[in-house]
Amino acid sequence: MLMAINIQECGRGSYVWEDFEVPAHARGGQVTLNLHDHLAAYAPKRPEAYLRTSSDRFGLEAGVDRQLEDAEDTRSRLRWGSFAKVYRENDTSAFKKCKVSKPDGSIDWIVLRPEFRQLLADLANGVIDGVIFYDLDRLVRQPRDLENLIDVVEYVKRPVTGATGGRMNLISDSDRHMARMMCVRALKSSEDTARRVARQAPLRRPERTHPRPHRLRLDP
């Protein structure tokens, strides 16, 4: 379900953003598909790739381009269909939350990631039938985002797999458990970095200098 919310704080002004809310019937579901027995038998025909970098000062998108190469290699190895969609969130934080107001007047704090929210909606609605992400810390850094994705995976029973490391797949209960622990560690790392940056910020501010007063000199 899409829900209009008003962005109040993010340094981006105030505007309405369509946020995806996980359907109630998707929450608390149980996956019966066994990864090892059925992944080879079911190859998504309409998969998508999710790519993200947190910082790209010059907007060159070199990082997400490299991620796409690895995602394509993984898709080919798994013999999935061609990517129906490629979601690119370049220069986008998966950690920083923004204050939003909902239509009912309530306030919430969310990570502003339109492409990730669209991924959830497309997967839940059957627009795509599988996801390849580059690495878990590129996919999520907030446990809330991870749980929203897991809810959808448990509902649609479609593979969501990584291109790096041990080829994590969220359709496996053991991999979901591992993903939760890794996400918490990634969150801790982001919080530590944010705290260090905030502490060092005053030290980087240039000292305010006052111009020397101009003195009128009279010729003798």
Secondary structure, DSSP 8 states (H G I E B T S, - for coil): -EEEEEEEESSS--EEEEEE---GGGTT------HHHHTTT---SS-EEEEE-S--TT---HHHHHHHHHHHHHHHHHT----SEEEEETT--SS-EEEEE-TTS-EEEEE--HHHHHHHHHHHTTS-S-EEES-HHHH-SSHHHHHHHHHHHHHH---EEESSTTT-BTTSHHHHHHHHHHHHHHHHHHHHHHHHHHHHHHHHS---------------
